[in-house]
Amino acid sequence: MISRHPLAINVSLVSKPRIFPFSIQCSGVCGEGRMTRYVVCRNNEGKVLPDSQCDLTTKPLAVHPCGDRDCPPHWVSQEWEQCNATCGRGRKTRKILCAGLENGVYKEYEESRCGHSKKPDEEAACFERPCSKWFKTSWSQCSKTCGSGVRVREVKCYQGDEVGQGCDPSTKPEAKETCEVQLCPTDAPDHQKMQNQAHESQGVFAEEGEVPGTDATRRSRDSCLTHFDPK
């Protein structure tokens, strides 16, 4: 098991690194033993910053091999870097060095010197806290069966399976909108218009000599004349 001691190294861009010694206790024999120290990024005020705020190319090693004064080359895995995702799934990386000890002094070698064993993974999946995401229900029915109405739906922010508050307000879906199922029927027919149409129809009948009631009146008159007895 790796022995950990809270020894910090200042790797801020605005100040020179302060190097603290590694833990005195080794965690195991040569090839397995490790000495570790914390490596953090700090500003001049001593505030711890994300690693991205410091120059990663000058970051001191956090893990050294140990066990014997002379330890042949072998793979030495450094600490995992921060996950590249602030929430949900992401990827994380670490340095894998071919290193050993010569006369008690740390030394790095070409990777081919460690070819006798499989190189550990330099990248792996990582998972941070669940991301906050907007969830919405289906739209309700329109409030009116014809004409302009409204319909609504429920919109909530969830973080995983629980209601949260970390969603971006600018991306919140609309919870209410106007709707129209169909146009409403027109008003009742205009009675004056109906009367005008009736008059127009009578005018057509008159022009053709078929005024309603004319034939019946003539037949009744003729019948009266036929049966008239002057005596």
QUIPESUL-V737346 format. One record per residue. N is the residue number from 1. SS is DSSP state (a for helix, b for strand, c for the rest). PSI is psi in whole degrees, 0 to 359 (none if undefined). D_FIRST is the distance of its C-alpha to the first C-alpha in whole Angstrom. Layout:
# QUIPESUL-V737346
n:ss:psi:d_first
N:SS:PSI:D_FIRST
N:SS:PSI:D_FIRST
This chain:
# QUIPESUL-V737346
n:ss:psi:d_first
1:c:137:0
2:c:132:4
3:b:130:6
4:c:136:9
5:c:137:13
6:c:65:16
7:c:126:18
8:c:152:20
9:c:129:22
10:b:116:26
11:c:35:27
12:c:148:30
13:c:338:33
14:c:9:35
15:c:161:33
16:c:147:32
17:c:142:28
18:b:123:27
19:c:121:24
20:c:150:21
21:c:155:19
22:c:163:16
23:c:142:13
24:c:324:15
25:c:131:11
26:c:146:9
27:c:353:6
28:c:194:8
29:c:174:11
30:c:134:13
31:c:338:13
32:c:330:9
33:c:145:8
34:b:147:9
35:b:134:10
36:b:163:11
37:c:155:14
38:c:139:16
39:c:115:19
40:b:157:22
41:b:125:25
42:b:154:28
43:c:183:32
44:c:340:34
45:c:0:34
46:c:4:30
47:c:131:30
48:b:131:27
49:b:162:28
50:c:151:27
51:a:330:25
52:a:342:28
53:a:352:30
54:c:163:29
55:c:106:30
56:a:339:27
57:a:341:28
58:a:10:27
59:c:123:24
60:c:156:22
61:c:143:18
62:c:344:15
63:b:129:13
64:b:150:14
65:b:160:13
66:c:180:13
67:c:314:13
68:c:162:17
69:c:326:20
70:c:110:21
71:b:117:18
72:b:161:20
73:b:137:20
74:b:167:17
75:b:131:16
76:b:113:14
77:b:133:14
78:c:174:14
79:c:151:14
80:c:140:16
81:c:171:20
82:c:149:21
83:c:141:23
84:c:2:27
85:c:135:28
86:c:342:29
87:c:157:29
88:c:203:29
89:b:145:28
90:b:199:27
91:b:149:25
92:b:153:22
93:b:166:21
94:c:160:19
95:c:139:19
96:b:116:18
97:b:147:19
98:b:107:20
99:b:167:19
100:b:195:19
101:b:137:20
102:b:113:23
103:c:34:24
104:c:1:21
105:b:132:22
106:b:139:20
107:b:140:22
108:b:150:23
109:c:169:25
110:c:148:27
111:a:333:25
112:a:337:27
113:a:343:25
114:a:15:22
115:c:351:24
116:c:349:23
117:c:158:20
118:c:136:20
119:c:132:19
120:c:160:17
121:c:138:19
122:c:351:20
123:b:145:21
124:b:161:21
125:b:151:23
126:b:158:22
127:b:123:24
128:c:193:25
129:c:154:27
130:c:144:30
131:c:149:33
132:b:136:36
133:b:143:39
134:b:133:43
135:b:143:44
136:b:149:48
137:c:177:50
138:c:158:53
139:c:146:56
140:c:173:59
141:c:155:63
142:c:143:65
143:c:346:67
144:c:145:70
145:c:342:71
146:c:156:73
147:c:188:73
148:b:128:71
149:b:196:68
150:b:154:64
151:b:152:61
152:b:165:58
153:c:163:54
154:c:133:51
155:b:122:48
156:b:154:45
157:b:125:42
158:b:141:39
159:b:99:35
160:c:235:34
161:c:4:36
162:b:152:37
163:b:130:39
164:c:188:38
165:c:18:40
166:c:10:38
167:c:153:40
168:c:116:43
169:a:331:46
170:a:343:48
171:a:10:47
172:c:127:48
173:c:155:50
174:c:140:54
175:c:355:54
176:b:140:58
177:b:160:60
178:b:156:64
179:b:162:65
180:b:110:69
181:c:313:69
182:c:166:73
183:c:146:76
184:c:151:78
185:c:155:82
186:c:174:84
187:c:166:87
188:c:152:90
189:c:149:93
190:c:116:95
191:a:323:99
192:a:323:101
193:a:323:99
194:a:320:100
195:a:319:104
196:a:320:104
197:a:323:103
198:a:315:106
199:a:321:109
200:a:321:108
201:a:318:108
202:a:323:111
203:a:324:113
204:a:318:112
205:a:319:114
206:a:319:117
207:a:329:117
208:c:3:117
209:c:25:120
210:c:52:118
211:c:130:118
212:c:132:117
213:c:349:120
214:a:309:122
215:a:317:123
216:a:320:123
217:a:319:125
218:a:318:128
219:a:320:128
220:a:320:129
221:a:317:132
222:a:322:133
223:a:321:133
224:a:319:135
225:a:326:138
226:a:320:138
227:c:11:139
228:c:127:141
229:c:113:145
230:c:342:147
231:c:none:150
